[in-house]
Structure formats: C-alpha cells, structure tokens
Amino acid sequence: MQDYLRLADQLAADIAAGALRPGDRLAPQRQFAVQHAIATSTAARVYAELTRRGLAVGEVGRGTFVRAGRSAVAGGPGDMGGASAPLVNLAYNFPILADQGATLAESLAALMSPEVITAALQPVGTGGTASIRDLTAAFLARAGWQPQPAHVHFAGNGRQAIAAAIAALIPRGGRLGVEAVTYPMVQTLAARLGVRLVPLATDESGLLPGALASAYSKDGLDAVYLQPTLHNPLGTTMPASRRAEIADLLERLDLYAIEDAVYSFLRDDPAPLAAHAAGRTIFVESLSKRIAPGLTAGFAVVPAGLADAVSGGIRSGGWAANGFALAAAAHWFADGTADALTAAKRADAAARQRVAAAQLAGFNVAADPVSYHCWWELPPPWRADTFVAAAAQLGIAVTPAAAFAVSPGQAPSAVRLALASPP
C-alpha cells in the first residue's frame, strides 16, 4: 500500500474511533510531513484522500478540519455504536417512521412466495419489466407531469442513477455545472468519474439562468446538475417561472440537465423541470427517503436519445437495481403503501419543522415548512467549524456549510440541521 493511503487510513480510523472529532483542525501539511517523515507532497495527498472520502474539508487560509459525524452518519443508525456516536444526530437525514417497519412487513407478506422470490433471484435489466415501468411512471407523476413508462430506467439507488447520468453525459475531464452549494455526494461522484465541477450562483429561487449562461459561454459545460425542489441543504424550491427559464436556456444552449428530485415527494408542486424540458432532462428519484435506505431503488426518467448511454452507464458501473427491491417497490406502488408512507412523512416533516422553528425563533434559519432539513446561518462570533466542534462535545452531530460548498474556502458560516433522526 502506498504511504499516503496508509496514513489516510490511520487518520480515518482515528476519526471513526472518535480520537479526532468533528470540527478538529488537522496539523498543517508541512508539520504533518515532518511528524511522519514524509514529503510535503505526500502529506498533501493524505489530506486530499481524506477530503475525497468525505472525512475532512479544507478552508483556504485556515487549514483542514474533520467533517461532521462521518463515522456516525455514513452507515446510518446501524453504525452508531461506540463512544463517538452522537446522542442527537442532526446530520443523518433518512426519515424512518417509528411504525413503518410493521407497515412494510404487513405489505411484504404478500411477496413471500416461491414464485416471487424465484423471479427476484434473476438478473434485472436497467429497464425492469413492462409492468414495473408502468407502475413507476404512474407513481412518479405529479403536478400534471406524466413520464412515459418506456423512458423509466432503474438503478440500485438515487446516487447510482445520478452517477450513471453523469457518466452518460460528461466525458472524463469534462465540466458539470452545479449550484455553488450542493449535495456532497455529487462532488464525490464527479471526482471518481474524472469530471470537473463548475459552481453556479443561486438566489432564493434557485439556480440563476444568467450564471448558467455565463459559465457556458466562458469555458463551456457538458451538463448541469441541480435540485429544483427542496434543495439540499438550502431548502429552496424553484418556482415554475424559473424552471421555464432554465428549460428555455437548456434548449438554446443544446445542454442537458440532471434533475435530482429525491426530496420532491414532500411537495405536490411545482411540476418538475422535466415537465418543461422533457427532451433535455434526466429526472432522478429514489426510495431512500420515501421508504428507507436499507431497501431502496433508484429511478431515472431518461430522454429517448440518451437511453442507451444511461443504460450502459448503469451496467458498466455495476449499478443495476436489486430484483427483490424492484418487486417490493412495485408492490408498494400498487397496494398504496408507498402513498401512505409519503403522506405520513409529509406530516412528520411538517411537525419537526414546527419544533425547529419554535426553538430557533429569532435566528437566521432558512427552511421550507415541509422539508426535513434547515439551513442555519450562524450569528457572530460563531464559525461553522467551531460550532460543529462545540456541538459534538455536547453529543450533537450537525453538518457544516463547507461540506456542501463546491469551491474550497467559499463556504458561509452556516450549518445544515437534518431533522429526520431524533425521536
């Protein structure tokens, strides 16, 4: 094993064990190099590897810091044992209702037959079956938008569907436009696929069309990734008028968009960007938030001209859906279980937002009243890194803005509060 990977593994183990806590500042790279008798360039590779794994974040002029709660968050509740586990996890954002295990068990009983299990043991193509496509297309429909069943493709989860879309649209070394503050996993996926991210400015209505046009005209873009509904972490929802502007721009620039709609199940409207730009948008959804991350499937509604590229990306990445997960999803769509859980989670998210709004009254908190997260711009003298460290000392895990910022050193003094996990 190369030296830098061995040292990165040692630091990762210290973070997992709680010896290095969220918000802790790592030694300057030159000092780390001296301590470990390695070249400064090797130390830089160690820190870059930790950043790539999502365990650390660098801030220009300030240093490199341990990111919030990775060891406790990455695997979910099952990984939260040990001394470093947070007492209150406001970083983990997969809503699982107290009674949903019983609800799903009752529904799945109908699938426990030799015929269904035998079918689920077979390999699953990216297009599933005609019946599953029909059920999924009907389930994804909203606000007057109805995807065509033939355009539905399946992956193991939403992240894999996004990865396949990026691989299909952007060559290695290509450029993907993203909101300047965005879902951290997109940064990880882009790095692994050799894609460069281009941060794009936003306002309270979402991505600015002018920012997209400017980036395209300056150095070119191969595609754009955005979260129009209940943006993670900002909580904004792009109005229909802005979606129409973005759709017109995509057409004019001959550009494709990846629409991440993983939180859109919490709202009925507006219609997705795909409704405005069906031929220019890959729409991605999943069951990770709607149902649970432990038994999930990812869905991509793909324009006909991109079907082969996305399907090939799913296959080559090993990102195909699990047969039983697809059978379960189809059953939940058909018997109303998925609709019932959606309604219950909407009520749950709204109730949690009311608690957060009451407790944080007077602070600068941005949140949609139906969302499972808040964006808190901290008051002086707090900085995000010191706030995260102080919260961790009290057994509370939160995520600093730096985890979402595409440009290092450009993160605001803010944290995301994920509301799904605490009872």
N, C-alpha and C positions, 0 to 999 in steps of 0.2 A: 504494500500500500504506500502511495506517495505521502511524504511528510505532511503536506498541508492537509490531506484528508484525515490522517491520523490525529493531528492536532484539532481539526474541526470536530471530529468525533468525540474527543475528550471534552471540549467545551460544550458540545451538545449534551453529553452525559451529565456535566455539571448543571446545566440548565434544567434537564429533566429531573435531577435529584433535588433541585431547589438550592444548591450551593450558589448558583447565580440566579438572582431573582429578577422579575420584570422591572425594567427601568434602570437596572445596574449598568454603569458605564464600564465597558471593557478597557483594558490598558491601551494606550496609544500604540499604533502598529510598530513604531520604532522600538518602544520599550518592550513590547511583546516579543519582538525579534531577538532582542538582547537576552531576555529571560529564557528563551528556548533555544538559543544558539543557532538561529536560522537567519536567512537573508530577509531583508525588509520586504522584498518582492514576494517571498513565501508567506510572510505574515499577512500581506495584503490578500493573498489567495485564500488564506484561512478565513479572514473576515468576509471576503466575497462569498465563500462557500456557506457560511452561516447565514448571510443575507439571502442567498439563493434558497436555502431551506426554510426561510421564514422565521428563523430564530433570533435574528438581530436586525437592526436598522441603523443606518448611518446618517448623521446630520452634519452637513458641511460646516466646518469650523468648530464643531462641538464634540465630535467623536462618534463612537459606535456603541449602541445600547441594546440590551436584551429586550426582545419584544415581549408584549404582554401575554403571559399564560399559555405559550405554545404547547408546553408539555401537558398541560391540563386540558387544552382546548382541542388539539388536533384529533384525538381519537374519541372525544365525546365523553359521556358520563362513565363509560367503562374504563377509561384511562385516568380517572380522577383519584385513585387511591394514593396513599403516601403523604408524607409531611408537607409536600409542596402543593397539594390540592387546595384550590380556593374554597373558602366557606360559602362565598356568594360569587357565582360565575356570571359576570356581565360581559363576557367575551364570546361565549358559546351561544350560537343563535339558531338552534334547531328545535322548534316547538314540538314537544311531545306531551299531549294532554294526559292527565292523571288516569283517565279511564279508557284511553284509546287502545291499550293492549287487549282489554276484554272485547271491545268493539271489533277489532281486527280479527281476533281469534274466532269470534262467532261467525264473521263473514267468511273467513278462510276455511271453515269446516267443510263447506260445500266443495272445496277444491281437493280435499284429501281422499282422492280416489285413484286407483291404479292407472286409469286411463289418462288423467290429467298429469300425474307425476311422470308417467312414461313419456308423454309428449314434451314435458318440461325438461327432460333429460337430453333432448335433441338439440343440436346447434341452432341458434336463432340468427336469421339473416337480418341485415340492417333495416329491412322493410317489414319485419314481422309477418303477420298474416293479414289477409284482407279484412277479416272481422275485427282484429285488434286495431288496424289502421282506422276503420270506420268509427269504432268506439272512441279512440283517442282524438280524432279530428272533431267529433261532436263534443267531447269533453273540453277541449281547448278553446272552443268557440266562445266569443264574448263581444259585447257591445256592437253587435251587428256583423262581426267578422267571423267567417266560417272557413277554416283551412280545408283544402282538398285532401281527402284521405291518401291519394296517390303521392302527395308531397310530404307525408309524415315518415320520418326515419327514427330509429331507436338506438340509444346508446346505454351504457351502464348507469350513467348519472348525468346531471347537467354539465358538470365540469368536463366530462369526456365529450359531450356534444359540442361544447364551446371549443375544445382542443381540436376536434375534427373540423369544425368550421374554420378555425384559424389556419390549420394545415391545408385546407382546400383552397383558401383564398389568397394566401400570402406565401411567397417563396422564402426560403432561408435568406436572411439578410434584408427582407422586405420590411415595410413600415405599416404599423397598425395604429390608427388614431384612437385614443381613449380619453374619457373625461379625466381631467388632471388629478382628481381624487377618485379612486375606483376600487373595485373588488380585487383584493390582493392576489387571489389565485390566477387572475389573468396575467399579472406580472410574472408569476412563476411559470405558467404555461408558455408565455411568449419567450422567456429566457431559454426554456428547454427546446423550443422549436426554432430557435435562432432568429426570432422576429424582434425588431426594434419598436418600442412604444413611443408614440408621439403624444404628449399631453395637450389636451384641448380645453380651453376655458369654458366655464359654465356660468349660469346665473340661477336665480330662483326658479326658472322654468326649465332648467336642464342645459344640455349642450347648445352652445351658441353657433348658429349657422355660419356666421362670419368667421369664427375660429376654425371651423372645418374647412371652409373655402380657402382661407389664408394658408393653412398648413398644406393643403393640396397643391396650391399654386406655387408655394415656396420650394418644397423638396419632393412633392408627390406623396401619395398614400396608396396603399393597396386595398385597404378596407378600413372600416371603423367599427369599434365595439362600444355599445352604450346600454345603459339601463334606464329606459324611459319611465318605468313605473316603480315607485318606492325605491329609489336609488339607494344602493348600499355603498357608503354609510350615510349620505346626506339626507335621505328620506324624501327627496323631492320627486314630484310626478310631473312629467312634461305634458302641458296642455295640448289639445288636439291641433290648435293652430300652429304650434311649434313643430309638432310631428309632421304636419303637412309641409312646412318649410323645409325640414330636413329631407323629406321624401322627394321634393322637387329638386333639391340640391344633389341628392344621390343620382337622380336620373340625368341631370345636366352634366355631372362630373363622370358619369359612367362608373360609379363606385358602389360597392356592396357594403351592407351593414350586418353586424351580428347583434341581434336584439336579445338581451338577457332578461327574461321575464319571470325569473324564479320566484319573486315576491308578488307578482301581479295577481295571484289567486286571492289576495286580501282586498282587492278592489274590483268592482264591476266595470268601471270605465276609467279613462277613455279607451277607445279601440287601440290596439297595438300599432306600432309603426308599420308592421307587416300589412295592416289593412290599407295603409296609404301607399306603400311601396312593396307590393307583393313580389314583384319580379326582381327586387333589389335587396331583399331582407331575408336572412336566415333567422327564424324565430326559435328560441331555445327555452324550454321549460323542463321541469322535473318533478319528482315526487319527494325529494329530500326534505323540503319544507312542508309541502302539503300533507305528506304522510309521515315519513321518518327516514333518516339516512341509512338505517340498517336494512331496509327492504325498499329499494328505490329503482327508478328507471329514468332515463333522460329522453327527451323528445326534441327533435329538430324538424321544423317545417321549412322545407328547402325549395327554392325556385327550381323548376324543371331543368333548366340549363346547368345547374350545379349538383344535380342529384348524384351523378357518377363520382364526382370529386369528393363530395362529403361522405358518400357511402364507402369509397375507397379509403378515406381518412379514418373512418371508424374501424374498418377491417385491419388496416395496416398498423394502427395504434393498439390493437387488441382491446378495443373499447366497446365491443358488442354487448348488447343487453343480455341479462340473465333470463333464461326461459321461464323459470318459475315467477320471477319478479314481473315479467310481462303478463303472464297468466293471472297473477294476483291483481295487477293494475286493471286489466280488462274486466275482471270480476267486480272490483270496487267501483269502476265506472258504471257498470251495468246495474248493480244492485243498489246504488245510491249511497254506499258507504263513503266514497270519496267526497260526494257533495255534502254529506252530513258532517264529515270532519272539517271540510272547508268552512262551513257555517260556524262550527264550534270554535275553530281557530280565529276566525274574524272577531267573534265575541270576546275570546280570550285576549287577543292583541289589544282590542279597544279598552278592555278593563285594565290591562297593565299600563297602557298609555295614560289612563286617568290617574293611576297611582304615581307614575313618574312625573306627570305634570303638577300634581299637588305637592310632591316632595321637592321638586326643583323650581317651584314658582319664584320668579324674580331673577332667575339666571337666564343666560342666553342659550336656550335649548331649541333646536330645530327638530321637528318630528311630525310625521303625519299621524293623525289620531287613530288610524287603523293599522299602523306599522308595528313591527316587532323590534324596532331599534330607534335610538335617539342620537343626535349629534350635538354634543355639548361643547361650546366654545368657552374655555375656562377663563375665569376672571383673574386679573393680576393679583399677586405676583406668580401665580401658578404657571408652570410649563408642563406640557403633556408628559415628558419623561419623568419629572419629579412627582407629578400627580399619580402616574401609574405605579411608581415605586412606593409611594405613601399608601395607596390603596392596597397594594399587595401585602404590606406589613399588617394591614387590618384583615387580611384574608379575602380581599375583593379583587377579582380579575376584571380589568377593562382593557380596551384596545386603543392605543394612541393613534393620532392622525397620521403619523409617519408611516404606519403600516399600510395606509391606503394611498399615500402620495406617490405619484409616478416619478417626479423629479426630487432627488435627494436634497434635503435642506430647505424645501419649499413647503413643508407641512405647517398648517396653522397650529396654534396652541389649543388643541381640541382633542376630545376622546369620543369614541363610539360606545354607547351603552346598549348591549344586547339584552332584551327584556324577557327572552323566552324561557330561560332555565330556572330562575329561582321559583320556589313554590309560592 
